[in-house]
Amino acid sequence: MPIYEYRCRDCGHRFERLVPRAQGEAPACPRCAGRRAERLLSAFAVTGGGRERPAPGPCGSDDCACRRSDDRD
């Protein structure tokens, strides 16, 4: 289930909820119990998730003759 961020149109409170994709109705606000919450666009973190790779060689390839000649210098 994805986590969605909401803002209540009645009181302005921002909150997050785990919501099944099939659920079309916005959850009630935990502060005022209002039913007019709107789903917000949320930013998400992007991580490299792996080992650092060297910059590509002059031709743009990670593993070519020009790259290997640069490594020897």
PDB file of N, H, CA, C and O in Angstrom:
ATOM      1  N   MET A   1       0.840  -1.179   0.000  1.00  0.00           N
ATOM      2  CA  MET A   1       0.000   0.000   0.000  1.00  0.00           C
ATOM      3  C   MET A   1       0.889   1.249   0.000  1.00  0.00           C
ATOM      4  O   MET A   1       1.856   1.315   0.758  1.00  0.00           O
ATOM      5  N   PRO A   2       0.578   2.212  -0.821  1.00  0.00           N
ATOM      6  CA  PRO A   2       1.372   3.446  -0.848  1.00  0.00           C
ATOM      7  C   PRO A   2       0.985   4.388   0.292  1.00  0.00           C
ATOM      8  O   PRO A   2      -0.130   4.339   0.810  1.00  0.00           O
ATOM      9  N   ILE A   3       1.921   5.234   0.661  1.00  0.00           N
ATOM     10  H   ILE A   3       2.827   5.274   0.240  1.00  0.00           H
ATOM     11  CA  ILE A   3       1.658   6.277   1.648  1.00  0.00           C
ATOM     12  C   ILE A   3       1.320   7.546   0.882  1.00  0.00           C
ATOM     13  O   ILE A   3       2.089   7.986   0.027  1.00  0.00           O
ATOM     14  N   TYR A   4       0.171   8.133   1.189  1.00  0.00           N
ATOM     15  H   TYR A   4      -0.453   7.776   1.884  1.00  0.00           H
ATOM     16  CA  TYR A   4      -0.242   9.379   0.557  1.00  0.00           C
ATOM     17  C   TYR A   4      -0.242  10.498   1.587  1.00  0.00           C
ATOM     18  O   TYR A   4      -0.512  10.273   2.767  1.00  0.00           O
ATOM     19  N   GLU A   5       0.060  11.691   1.131  1.00  0.00           N
ATOM     20  H   GLU A   5       0.280  11.873   0.173  1.00  0.00           H
ATOM     21  CA  GLU A   5       0.032  12.871   1.980  1.00  0.00           C
ATOM     22  C   GLU A   5      -1.240  13.653   1.658  1.00  0.00           C
ATOM     23  O   GLU A   5      -1.592  13.832   0.492  1.00  0.00           O
ATOM     24  N   TYR A   6      -1.920  14.112   2.699  1.00  0.00           N
ATOM     25  H   TYR A   6      -1.634  13.966   3.646  1.00  0.00           H
ATOM     26  CA  TYR A   6      -3.178  14.838   2.550  1.00  0.00           C
ATOM     27  C   TYR A   6      -3.122  16.170   3.283  1.00  0.00           C
ATOM     28  O   TYR A   6      -2.325  16.352   4.203  1.00  0.00           O
ATOM     29  N   ARG A   7      -3.979  17.098   2.866  1.00  0.00           N
ATOM     30  H   ARG A   7      -4.626  16.950   2.119  1.00  0.00           H
ATOM     31  CA  ARG A   7      -4.191  18.351   3.575  1.00  0.00           C
ATOM     32  C   ARG A   7      -5.690  18.529   3.717  1.00  0.00           C
ATOM     33  O   ARG A   7      -6.436  18.429   2.744  1.00  0.00           O
ATOM     34  N   CYS A   8      -6.124  18.798   4.953  1.00  0.00           N
ATOM     35  H   CYS A   8      -5.517  18.880   5.743  1.00  0.00           H
ATOM     36  CA  CYS A   8      -7.543  18.988   5.221  1.00  0.00           C
ATOM     37  C   CYS A   8      -7.952  20.376   4.730  1.00  0.00           C
ATOM     38  O   CYS A   8      -7.313  21.369   5.077  1.00  0.00           O
ATOM     39  N   ARG A   9      -9.006  20.448   3.932  1.00  0.00           N
ATOM     40  H   ARG A   9      -9.525  19.641   3.650  1.00  0.00           H
ATOM     41  CA  ARG A   9      -9.501  21.731   3.433  1.00  0.00           C
ATOM     42  C   ARG A   9     -10.235  22.524   4.505  1.00  0.00           C
ATOM     43  O   ARG A   9     -10.411  23.735   4.373  1.00  0.00           O
ATOM     44  N   ASP A  10     -10.664  21.846   5.564  1.00  0.00           N
ATOM     45  H   ASP A  10     -10.521  20.862   5.671  1.00  0.00           H
ATOM     46  CA  ASP A  10     -11.394  22.535   6.633  1.00  0.00           C
ATOM     47  C   ASP A  10     -10.455  23.227   7.621  1.00  0.00           C
ATOM     48  O   ASP A  10     -10.664  24.392   7.960  1.00  0.00           O
ATOM     49  N   CYS A  11      -9.415  22.513   8.090  1.00  0.00           N
ATOM     50  H   CYS A  11      -9.246  21.567   7.815  1.00  0.00           H
ATOM     51  CA  CYS A  11      -8.536  23.090   9.124  1.00  0.00           C
ATOM     52  C   CYS A  11      -7.091  23.287   8.664  1.00  0.00           C
ATOM     53  O   CYS A  11      -6.309  23.907   9.384  1.00  0.00           O
ATOM     54  N   GLY A  12      -6.709  22.777   7.479  1.00  0.00           N
ATOM     55  H   GLY A  12      -7.345  22.273   6.894  1.00  0.00           H
ATOM     56  CA  GLY A  12      -5.356  22.956   6.955  1.00  0.00           C
ATOM     57  C   GLY A  12      -4.330  21.959   7.464  1.00  0.00           C
ATOM     58  O   GLY A  12      -3.164  22.030   7.078  1.00  0.00           O
ATOM     59  N   HIS A  13      -4.734  21.040   8.315  1.00  0.00           N
ATOM     60  H   HIS A  13      -5.682  20.983   8.628  1.00  0.00           H
ATOM     61  CA  HIS A  13      -3.809  20.051   8.869  1.00  0.00           C
ATOM     62  C   HIS A  13      -3.295  19.126   7.764  1.00  0.00           C
ATOM     63  O   HIS A  13      -4.060  18.667   6.916  1.00  0.00           O
ATOM     64  N   ARG A  14      -1.977  18.859   7.791  1.00  0.00           N
ATOM     65  H   ARG A  14      -1.356  19.231   8.480  1.00  0.00           H
ATOM     66  CA  ARG A  14      -1.361  17.928   6.831  1.00  0.00           C
ATOM     67  C   ARG A  14      -1.094  16.618   7.542  1.00  0.00           C
ATOM     68  O   ARG A  14      -0.629  16.609   8.682  1.00  0.00           O
ATOM     69  N   PHE A  15      -1.390  15.500   6.869  1.00  0.00           N
ATOM     70  H   PHE A  15      -1.768  15.508   5.943  1.00  0.00           H
ATOM     71  CA  PHE A  15      -1.189  14.187   7.468  1.00  0.00           C
ATOM     72  C   PHE A  15      -0.931  13.164   6.372  1.00  0.00           C
ATOM     73  O   PHE A  15      -1.196  13.412   5.196  1.00  0.00           O
ATOM     74  N   GLU A  16      -0.405  11.999   6.780  1.00  0.00           N
ATOM     75  H   GLU A  16      -0.190  11.797   7.736  1.00  0.00           H
ATOM     76  CA  GLU A  16      -0.109  10.903   5.861  1.00  0.00           C
ATOM     77  C   GLU A  16      -0.943   9.690   6.234  1.00  0.00           C
ATOM     78  O   GLU A  16      -1.294   9.495   7.398  1.00  0.00           O
ATOM     79  N   ARG A  17      -1.257   8.875   5.231  1.00  0.00           N
ATOM     80  H   ARG A  17      -0.973   9.033   4.286  1.00  0.00           H
ATOM     81  CA  ARG A  17      -2.021   7.647   5.455  1.00  0.00           C
ATOM     82  C   ARG A  17      -1.570   6.574   4.474  1.00  0.00           C
ATOM     83  O   ARG A  17      -1.252   6.861   3.319  1.00  0.00           O
ATOM     84  N   LEU A  18      -1.548   5.328   4.954  1.00  0.00           N
ATOM     85  H   LEU A  18      -1.806   5.095   5.891  1.00  0.00           H
ATOM     86  CA  LEU A  18      -1.393   4.175   4.077  1.00  0.00           C
ATOM     87  C   LEU A  18      -2.774   3.908   3.495  1.00  0.00           C
ATOM     88  O   LEU A  18      -3.725   3.665   4.239  1.00  0.00           O
ATOM     89  N   VAL A  19      -2.891   3.952   2.174  1.00  0.00           N
ATOM     90  H   VAL A  19      -2.119   4.150   1.570  1.00  0.00           H
ATOM     91  CA  VAL A  19      -4.202   3.839   1.548  1.00  0.00           C
ATOM     92  C   VAL A  19      -4.148   2.805   0.433  1.00  0.00           C
ATOM     93  O   VAL A  19      -3.268   2.872  -0.426  1.00  0.00           O
ATOM     94  N   PRO A  20      -5.070   1.852   0.432  1.00  0.00           N
ATOM     95  CA  PRO A  20      -5.129   0.909  -0.695  1.00  0.00           C
ATOM     96  C   PRO A  20      -5.381   1.678  -1.990  1.00  0.00           C
ATOM     97  O   PRO A  20      -6.127   2.658  -1.995  1.00  0.00           O
ATOM     98  N   ARG A  21      -4.770   1.242  -3.074  1.00  0.00           N
ATOM     99  H   ARG A  21      -4.165   0.447  -3.069  1.00  0.00           H
ATOM    100  CA  ARG A  21      -4.925   1.928  -4.363  1.00  0.00           C
ATOM    101  C   ARG A  21      -6.380   1.985  -4.820  1.00  0.00           C
ATOM    102  O   ARG A  21      -6.777   2.933  -5.497  1.00  0.00           O
ATOM    103  N   ALA A  22      -7.164   1.001  -4.464  1.00  0.00           N
ATOM    104  H   ALA A  22      -6.842   0.230  -3.913  1.00  0.00           H
ATOM    105  CA  ALA A  22      -8.543   0.945  -4.922  1.00  0.00           C
ATOM    106  C   ALA A  22      -9.454   1.929  -4.179  1.00  0.00           C
ATOM    107  O   ALA A  22     -10.550   2.240  -4.646  1.00  0.00           O
ATOM    108  N   GLN A  23      -8.993   2.418  -3.017  1.00  0.00           N
ATOM    109  H   GLN A  23      -8.103   2.166  -2.638  1.00  0.00           H
ATOM    110  CA  GLN A  23      -9.833   3.328  -2.234  1.00  0.00           C
ATOM    111  C   GLN A  23      -9.855   4.701  -2.900  1.00  0.00           C
ATOM    112  O   GLN A  23      -8.813   5.346  -3.023  1.00  0.00           O
ATOM    113  N   GLY A  24     -11.032   5.152  -3.328  1.00  0.00           N
ATOM    114  H   GLY A  24     -11.878   4.628  -3.227  1.00  0.00           H
ATOM    115  CA  GLY A  24     -11.147   6.429  -4.001  1.00  0.00           C
ATOM    116  C   GLY A  24     -11.472   7.577  -3.072  1.00  0.00           C
ATOM    117  O   GLY A  24     -11.267   8.737  -3.431  1.00  0.00           O
ATOM    118  N   GLU A  25     -11.970   7.282  -1.895  1.00  0.00           N
ATOM    119  H   GLU A  25     -12.136   6.340  -1.604  1.00  0.00           H
ATOM    120  CA  GLU A  25     -12.399   8.290  -0.940  1.00  0.00           C
ATOM    121  C   GLU A  25     -11.229   8.722  -0.057  1.00  0.00           C
ATOM    122  O   GLU A  25     -10.460   7.878   0.404  1.00  0.00           O
ATOM    123  N   ALA A  26     -11.086  10.027   0.183  1.00  0.00           N
ATOM    124  H   ALA A  26     -11.711  10.712  -0.191  1.00  0.00           H
ATOM    125  CA  ALA A  26     -10.028  10.538   1.051  1.00  0.00           C
ATOM    126  C   ALA A  26     -10.350  10.206   2.507  1.00  0.00           C
ATOM    127  O   ALA A  26     -11.520  10.195   2.889  1.00  0.00           O
ATOM    128  N   PRO A  27      -9.337   9.937   3.321  1.00  0.00           N
ATOM    129  CA  PRO A  27      -9.583   9.641   4.730  1.00  0.00           C
ATOM    130  C   PRO A  27     -10.007  10.886   5.509  1.00  0.00           C
ATOM    131  O   PRO A  27      -9.791  12.015   5.069  1.00  0.00           O
ATOM    132  N   ALA A  28     -10.608  10.658   6.659  1.00  0.00           N
ATOM    133  H   ALA A  28     -10.784   9.740   7.016  1.00  0.00           H
ATOM    134  CA  ALA A  28     -11.010  11.772   7.526  1.00  0.00           C
ATOM    135  C   ALA A  28      -9.777  12.401   8.166  1.00  0.00           C
ATOM    136  O   ALA A  28      -8.794  11.712   8.439  1.00  0.00           O
ATOM    137  N   CYS A  29      -9.831  13.692   8.402  1.00  0.00           N
ATOM    138  H   CYS A  29     -10.630  14.251   8.181  1.00  0.00           H
ATOM    139  CA  CYS A  29      -8.743  14.416   9.056  1.00  0.00           C
ATOM    140  C   CYS A  29      -8.634  13.960  10.509  1.00  0.00           C
ATOM    141  O   CYS A  29      -9.646  13.897  11.207  1.00  0.00           O
ATOM    142  N   PRO A  30      -7.417  13.638  10.984  1.00  0.00           N
ATOM    143  CA  PRO A  30      -7.273  13.199  12.372  1.00  0.00           C
ATOM    144  C   PRO A  30      -7.465  14.337  13.383  1.00  0.00           C
ATOM    145  O   PRO A  30      -7.711  14.075  14.560  1.00  0.00           O
ATOM    146  N   ARG A  31      -7.357  15.579  12.947  1.00  0.00           N
ATOM    147  H   ARG A  31      -7.157  15.792  11.990  1.00  0.00           H
ATOM    148  CA  ARG A  31      -7.507  16.707  13.855  1.00  0.00           C
ATOM    149  C   ARG A  31      -8.967  17.125  14.025  1.00  0.00           C
ATOM    150  O   ARG A  31      -9.447  17.253  15.152  1.00  0.00           O
ATOM    151  N   CYS A  32      -9.682  17.340  12.904  1.00  0.00           N
ATOM    152  H   CYS A  32      -9.292  17.236  11.989  1.00  0.00           H
ATOM    153  CA  CYS A  32     -11.049  17.876  12.995  1.00  0.00           C
ATOM    154  C   CYS A  32     -12.117  16.901  12.501  1.00  0.00           C
ATOM    155  O   CYS A  32     -13.308  17.207  12.560  1.00  0.00           O
ATOM    156  N   ALA A  33     -11.703  15.744  12.020  1.00  0.00           N
ATOM    157  H   ALA A  33     -10.735  15.496  11.973  1.00  0.00           H
ATOM    158  CA  ALA A  33     -12.610  14.714  11.482  1.00  0.00           C
ATOM    159  C   ALA A  33     -13.321  15.161  10.199  1.00  0.00           C
ATOM    160  O   ALA A  33     -14.301  14.544   9.781  1.00  0.00           O
ATOM    161  N   GLY A  34     -12.821  16.235   9.578  1.00  0.00           N
ATOM    162  H   GLY A  34     -12.025  16.736   9.918  1.00  0.00           H
ATOM    163  CA  GLY A  34     -13.390  16.691   8.309  1.00  0.00           C
ATOM    164  C   GLY A  34     -13.184  15.666   7.212  1.00  0.00           C
ATOM    165  O   GLY A  34     -12.200  14.926   7.233  1.00  0.00           O
ATOM    166  N   ARG A  35     -14.092  15.612   6.259  1.00  0.00           N
ATOM    167  H   ARG A  35     -14.891  16.213   6.242  1.00  0.00           H
ATOM    168  CA  ARG A  35     -14.019  14.640   5.169  1.00  0.00           C
ATOM    169  C   ARG A  35     -13.634  15.300   3.857  1.00  0.00           C
ATOM    170  O   ARG A  35     -13.879  14.735   2.792  1.00  0.00           O
ATOM    171  N   ARG A  36     -13.031  16.494   3.912  1.00  0.00           N
ATOM    172  H   ARG A  36     -12.832  16.953   4.778  1.00  0.00           H
ATOM    173  CA  ARG A  36     -12.673  17.192   2.682  1.00  0.00           C
ATOM    174  C   ARG A  36     -11.154  17.257   2.502  1.00  0.00           C
ATOM    175  O   ARG A  36     -10.633  18.291   2.085  1.00  0.00           O
ATOM    176  N   ALA A  37     -10.455  16.202   2.799  1.00  0.00           N
ATOM    177  H   ALA A  37     -10.878  15.362   3.138  1.00  0.00           H
ATOM    178  CA  ALA A  37      -9.004  16.170   2.631  1.00  0.00           C
ATOM    179  C   ALA A  37      -8.661  16.031   1.154  1.00  0.00           C
ATOM    180  O   ALA A  37      -9.339  15.321   0.411  1.00  0.00           O
ATOM    181  N   GLU A  38      -7.604  16.715   0.740  1.00  0.00           N
ATOM    182  H   GLU A  38      -7.053  17.292   1.344  1.00  0.00           H
ATOM    183  CA  GLU A  38      -7.135  16.589  -0.641  1.00  0.00           C
ATOM    184  C   GLU A  38      -5.762  15.936  -0.638  1.00  0.00           C
ATOM    185  O   GLU A  38      -4.918  16.234   0.208  1.00  0.00           O
ATOM    186  N   ARG A  39      -5.554  15.049  -1.589  1.00  0.00           N
ATOM    187  H   ARG A  39      -6.239  14.807  -2.276  1.00  0.00           H
ATOM    188  CA  ARG A  39      -4.265  14.375  -1.708  1.00  0.00           C
ATOM    189  C   ARG A  39      -3.281  15.336  -2.334  1.00  0.00           C
ATOM    190  O   ARG A  39      -3.594  16.010  -3.316  1.00  0.00           O
ATOM    191  N   LEU A  40      -2.071  15.400  -1.757  1.00  0.00           N
ATOM    192  H   LEU A  40      -1.816  14.853  -0.960  1.00  0.00           H
ATOM    193  CA  LEU A  40      -1.029  16.305  -2.234  1.00  0.00           C
ATOM    194  C   LEU A  40       0.000  15.550  -3.057  1.00  0.00           C
ATOM    195  O   LEU A  40       0.159  14.338  -2.916  1.00  0.00           O
ATOM    196  N   LEU A  41       0.687  16.271  -3.907  1.00  0.00           N
ATOM    197  H   LEU A  41       0.558  17.256  -4.022  1.00  0.00           H
ATOM    198  CA  LEU A  41       1.829  15.709  -4.607  1.00  0.00           C
ATOM    199  C   LEU A  41       2.996  15.731  -3.642  1.00  0.00           C
ATOM    200  O   LEU A  41       3.305  16.776  -3.070  1.00  0.00           O
ATOM    201  N   SER A  42       3.639  14.610  -3.453  1.00  0.00           N
ATOM    202  H   SER A  42       3.387  13.761  -3.918  1.00  0.00           H
ATOM    203  CA  SER A  42       4.722  14.502  -2.489  1.00  0.00           C
ATOM    204  C   SER A  42       6.042  14.282  -3.201  1.00  0.00           C
ATOM    205  O   SER A  42       6.113  13.608  -4.229  1.00  0.00           O
ATOM    206  N   ALA A  43       7.077  14.861  -2.636  1.00  0.00           N
ATOM    207  H   ALA A  43       7.019  15.408  -1.801  1.00  0.00           H
ATOM    208  CA  ALA A  43       8.428  14.609  -3.127  1.00  0.00           C
ATOM    209  C   ALA A  43       8.918  13.310  -2.502  1.00  0.00           C
ATOM    210  O   ALA A  43       8.491  12.956  -1.403  1.00  0.00           O
ATOM    211  N   PHE A  44       9.788  12.611  -3.169  1.00  0.00           N
ATOM    212  H   PHE A  44      10.135  12.899  -4.062  1.00  0.00           H
ATOM    213  CA  PHE A  44      10.335  11.392  -2.614  1.00  0.00           C
ATOM    214  C   PHE A  44      11.842  11.433  -2.728  1.00  0.00           C
ATOM    215  O   PHE A  44      12.387  12.131  -3.583  1.00  0.00           O
ATOM    216  N   ALA A  45      12.517  10.691  -1.873  1.00  0.00           N
ATOM    217  H   ALA A  45      12.075  10.124  -1.178  1.00  0.00           H
ATOM    218  CA  ALA A  45      13.967  10.651  -1.849  1.00  0.00           C
ATOM    219  C   ALA A  45      14.487   9.747  -2.959  1.00  0.00           C
ATOM    220  O   ALA A  45      13.935   8.677  -3.217  1.00  0.00           O
ATOM    221  N   VAL A  46      15.544  10.189  -3.603  1.00  0.00           N
ATOM    222  H   VAL A  46      15.991  11.059  -3.394  1.00  0.00           H
ATOM    223  CA  VAL A  46      16.196   9.385  -4.622  1.00  0.00           C
ATOM    224  C   VAL A  46      17.614   9.123  -4.137  1.00  0.00           C
ATOM    225  O   VAL A  46      18.361  10.056  -3.841  1.00  0.00           O
ATOM    226  N   THR A  47      17.972   7.866  -4.058  1.00  0.00           N
ATOM    227  H   THR A  47      17.365   7.108  -4.298  1.00  0.00           H
ATOM    228  CA  THR A  47      19.319   7.504  -3.617  1.00  0.00           C
ATOM    229  C   THR A  47      20.021   6.750  -4.722  1.00  0.00           C
ATOM    230  O   THR A  47      19.381   6.195  -5.615  1.00  0.00           O
ATOM    231  N   GLY A  48      21.337   6.732  -4.657  1.00  0.00           N
ATOM    232  H   GLY A  48      21.857   7.182  -3.931  1.00  0.00           H
ATOM    233  CA  GLY A  48      22.131   6.019  -5.652  1.00  0.00           C
ATOM    234  C   GLY A  48      21.884   4.522  -5.600  1.00  0.00           C
ATOM    235  O   GLY A  48      21.774   3.866  -6.636  1.00  0.00           O
ATOM    236  N   GLY A  49      21.798   3.986  -4.397  1.00  0.00           N
ATOM    237  H   GLY A  49      21.887   4.518  -3.555  1.00  0.00           H
ATOM    238  CA  GLY A  49      21.471   2.585  -4.226  1.00  0.00           C
ATOM    239  C   GLY A  49      22.542   1.611  -4.657  1.00  0.00           C
ATOM    240  O   GLY A  49      22.276   0.411  -4.733  1.00  0.00           O
ATOM    241  N   GLY A  50      23.717   2.068  -4.935  1.00  0.00           N
ATOM    242  H   GLY A  50      23.933   3.042  -4.873  1.00  0.00           H
ATOM    243  CA  GLY A  50      24.753   1.138  -5.365  1.00  0.00           C
ATOM    244  C   GLY A  50      26.131   1.749  -5.229  1.00  0.00           C
ATOM    245  O   GLY A  50      26.302   2.823  -4.653  1.00  0.00           O
ATOM    246  N   ARG A  51      27.094   1.054  -5.761  1.00  0.00           N
ATOM    247  H   ARG A  51      26.955   0.181  -6.229  1.00  0.00           H
ATOM    248  CA  ARG A  51      28.465   1.547  -5.650  1.00  0.00           C
ATOM    249  C   ARG A  51      28.664   2.737  -6.573  1.00  0.00           C
ATOM    250  O   ARG A  51      27.978   2.886  -7.584  1.00  0.00           O
ATOM    251  N   GLU A  52      29.609   3.570  -6.204  1.00  0.00           N
ATOM    252  H   GLU A  52      30.167   3.449  -5.383  1.00  0.00           H
ATOM    253  CA  GLU A  52      29.942   4.724  -7.038  1.00  0.00           C
ATOM    254  C   GLU A  52      30.610   4.249  -8.317  1.00  0.00           C
ATOM    255  O   GLU A  52      31.500   3.399  -8.274  1.00  0.00           O
ATOM    256  N   ARG A  53      30.200   4.777  -9.430  1.00  0.00           N
ATOM    257  H   ARG A  53      29.477   5.467  -9.465  1.00  0.00           H
ATOM    258  CA  ARG A  53      30.796   4.420 -10.715  1.00  0.00           C
ATOM    259  C   ARG A  53      31.665   5.577 -11.173  1.00  0.00           C
ATOM    260  O   ARG A  53      31.317   6.736 -10.948  1.00  0.00           O
ATOM    261  N   PRO A  54      32.797   5.283 -11.815  1.00  0.00           N
ATOM    262  CA  PRO A  54      33.635   6.365 -12.325  1.00  0.00           C
ATOM    263  C   PRO A  54      32.941   7.098 -13.468  1.00  0.00           C
ATOM    264  O   PRO A  54      32.036   6.565 -14.109  1.00  0.00           O
ATOM    265  N   ALA A  55      33.372   8.303 -13.704  1.00  0.00           N
ATOM    266  H   ALA A  55      34.108   8.737 -13.183  1.00  0.00           H
ATOM    267  CA  ALA A  55      32.827   9.081 -14.819  1.00  0.00           C
ATOM    268  C   ALA A  55      33.150   8.382 -16.129  1.00  0.00           C
ATOM    269  O   ALA A  55      34.191   7.734 -16.233  1.00  0.00           O
ATOM    270  N   PRO A  56      32.292   8.493 -17.127  1.00  0.00           N
ATOM    271  CA  PRO A  56      32.578   7.845 -18.412  1.00  0.00           C
ATOM    272  C   PRO A  56      33.795   8.466 -19.088  1.00  0.00           C
ATOM    273  O   PRO A  56      34.189   9.592 -18.786  1.00  0.00           O
ATOM    274  N   GLY A  57      34.378   7.711 -20.005  1.00  0.00           N
ATOM    275  H   GLY A  57      34.059   6.795 -20.251  1.00  0.00           H
ATOM    276  CA  GLY A  57      35.532   8.194 -20.751  1.00  0.00           C
ATOM    277  C   GLY A  57      35.148   9.265 -21.755  1.00  0.00           C
ATOM    278  O   GLY A  57      33.972   9.614 -21.855  1.00  0.00           O
ATOM    279  N   PRO A  58      36.110   9.796 -22.503  1.00  0.00           N
ATOM    280  CA  PRO A  58      35.847  10.866 -23.466  1.00  0.00           C
ATOM    281  C   PRO A  58      34.794  10.501 -24.515  1.00  0.00           C
ATOM    282  O   PRO A  58      34.103  11.381 -25.029  1.00  0.00           O
ATOM    283  N   CYS A  59      34.666   9.211 -24.833  1.00  0.00           N
ATOM    284  H   CYS A  59      35.227   8.497 -24.415  1.00  0.00           H
ATOM    285  CA  CYS A  59      33.690   8.807 -25.844  1.00  0.00           C
ATOM    286  C   CYS A  59      32.289   8.612 -25.247  1.00  0.00           C
ATOM    287  O   CYS A  59      31.324   8.428 -25.988  1.00  0.00           O
ATOM    288  N   GLY A  60      32.171   8.653 -23.896  1.00  0.00           N
ATOM    289  H   GLY A  60      32.955   8.803 -23.294  1.00  0.00           H
ATOM    290  CA  GLY A  60      30.882   8.476 -23.251  1.00  0.00           C
ATOM    291  C   GLY A  60      30.642   7.080 -22.714  1.00  0.00           C
ATOM    292  O   GLY A  60      29.627   6.844 -22.059  1.00  0.00           O
ATOM    293  N   SER A  61      31.539   6.157 -22.968  1.00  0.00           N
ATOM    294  H   SER A  61      32.364   6.349 -23.499  1.00  0.00           H
ATOM    295  CA  SER A  61      31.374   4.781 -22.517  1.00  0.00           C
ATOM    296  C   SER A  61      32.077   4.567 -21.186  1.00  0.00           C
ATOM    297  O   SER A  61      33.088   5.209 -20.900  1.00  0.00           O
ATOM    298  N   ASP A  62      31.535   3.656 -20.365  1.00  0.00           N
ATOM    299  H   ASP A  62      30.714   3.135 -20.597  1.00  0.00           H
ATOM    300  CA  ASP A  62      32.164   3.317 -19.092  1.00  0.00           C
ATOM    301  C   ASP A  62      33.321   2.337 -19.266  1.00  0.00           C
ATOM    302  O   ASP A  62      34.229   2.292 -18.436  1.00  0.00           O
ATOM    303  N   ASP A  63      33.290   1.553 -20.343  1.00  0.00           N
ATOM    304  H   ASP A  63      32.552   1.590 -21.017  1.00  0.00           H
ATOM    305  CA  ASP A  63      34.295   0.512 -20.512  1.00  0.00           C
ATOM    306  C   ASP A  63      34.713   0.435 -21.977  1.00  0.00           C
ATOM    307  O   ASP A  63      34.187  -0.376 -22.739  1.00  0.00           O
ATOM    308  N   CYS A  64      35.649   1.272 -22.358  1.00  0.00           N
ATOM    309  H   CYS A  64      36.076   1.931 -21.739  1.00  0.00           H
ATOM    310  CA  CYS A  64      36.144   1.235 -23.733  1.00  0.00           C
ATOM    311  C   CYS A  64      37.657   1.492 -23.729  1.00  0.00           C
ATOM    312  O   CYS A  64      38.247   1.731 -22.675  1.00  0.00           O
ATOM    313  N   ALA A  65      38.263   1.443 -24.881  1.00  0.00           N
ATOM    314  H   ALA A  65      37.785   1.249 -25.737  1.00  0.00           H
ATOM    315  CA  ALA A  65      39.718   1.619 -24.975  1.00  0.00           C
ATOM    316  C   ALA A  65      40.145   2.993 -24.465  1.00  0.00           C
ATOM    317  O   ALA A  65      41.168   3.099 -23.789  1.00  0.00           O
ATOM    318  N   CYS A  66      39.389   4.045 -24.770  1.00  0.00           N
ATOM    319  H   CYS A  66      38.558   3.959 -25.319  1.00  0.00           H
ATOM    320  CA  CYS A  66      39.798   5.374 -24.314  1.00  0.00           C
ATOM    321  C   CYS A  66      39.716   5.473 -22.798  1.00  0.00           C
ATOM    322  O   CYS A  66      40.527   6.174 -22.193  1.00  0.00           O
ATOM    323  N   ARG A  67      38.778   4.806 -22.173  1.00  0.00           N
ATOM    324  H   ARG A  67      38.119   4.237 -22.664  1.00  0.00           H
ATOM    325  CA  ARG A  67      38.650   4.810 -20.719  1.00  0.00           C
ATOM    326  C   ARG A  67      39.804   4.052 -20.070  1.00  0.00           C
ATOM    327  O   ARG A  67      40.366   4.504 -19.072  1.00  0.00           O
ATOM    328  N   ARG A  68      40.154   2.907 -20.634  1.00  0.00           N
ATOM    329  H   ARG A  68      39.697   2.540 -21.445  1.00  0.00           H
ATOM    330  CA  ARG A  68      41.235   2.112 -20.078  1.00  0.00           C
ATOM    331  C   ARG A  68      42.571   2.836 -20.228  1.00  0.00           C
ATOM    332  O   ARG A  68      43.422   2.698 -19.350  1.00  0.00           O
ATOM    333  N   SER A  69      42.794   3.591 -21.284  1.00  0.00           N
ATOM    334  H   SER A  69      42.102   3.703 -21.998  1.00  0.00           H
ATOM    335  CA  SER A  69      44.054   4.323 -21.433  1.00  0.00           C
ATOM    336  C   SER A  69      44.128   5.467 -20.424  1.00  0.00           C
ATOM    337  O   SER A  69      45.221   5.804 -19.969  1.00  0.00           O
ATOM    338  N   ASP A  70      42.987   6.076 -20.059  1.00  0.00           N
ATOM    339  H   ASP A  70      42.099   5.801 -20.429  1.00  0.00           H
ATOM    340  CA  ASP A  70      42.981   7.132 -19.035  1.00  0.00           C
ATOM    341  C   ASP A  70      43.340   6.572 -17.668  1.00  0.00           C
ATOM    342  O   ASP A  70      43.986   7.251 -16.870  1.00  0.00           O
ATOM    343  N   ASP A  71      42.923   5.327 -17.387  1.00  0.00           N
ATOM    344  H   ASP A  71      42.398   4.776 -18.035  1.00  0.00           H
ATOM    345  CA  ASP A  71      43.182   4.728 -16.078  1.00  0.00           C
ATOM    346  C   ASP A  71      44.657   4.434 -15.844  1.00  0.00           C
ATOM    347  O   ASP A  71      45.105   4.389 -14.699  1.00  0.00           O
ATOM    348  N   ARG A  72      45.409   4.236 -16.907  1.00  0.00           N
ATOM    349  H   ARG A  72      45.045   4.273 -17.838  1.00  0.00           H
ATOM    350  CA  ARG A  72      46.828   3.885 -16.767  1.00  0.00           C
ATOM    351  C   ARG A  72      47.685   5.090 -16.438  1.00  0.00           C
ATOM    352  O   ARG A  72      48.787   4.921 -15.916  1.00  0.00           O
ATOM    353  N   ASP A  73      47.230   6.289 -16.720  1.00  0.00           N
ATOM    354  H   ASP A  73      46.334   6.426 -17.144  1.00  0.00           H
ATOM    355  CA  ASP A  73      48.068   7.480 -16.488  1.00  0.00           C
ATOM    356  C   ASP A  73      48.170   7.870 -15.049  1.00  0.00           C
ATOM    357  O   ASP A  73      48.842   8.849 -14.721  1.00  0.00           O
TER     358      ASP A  73
END
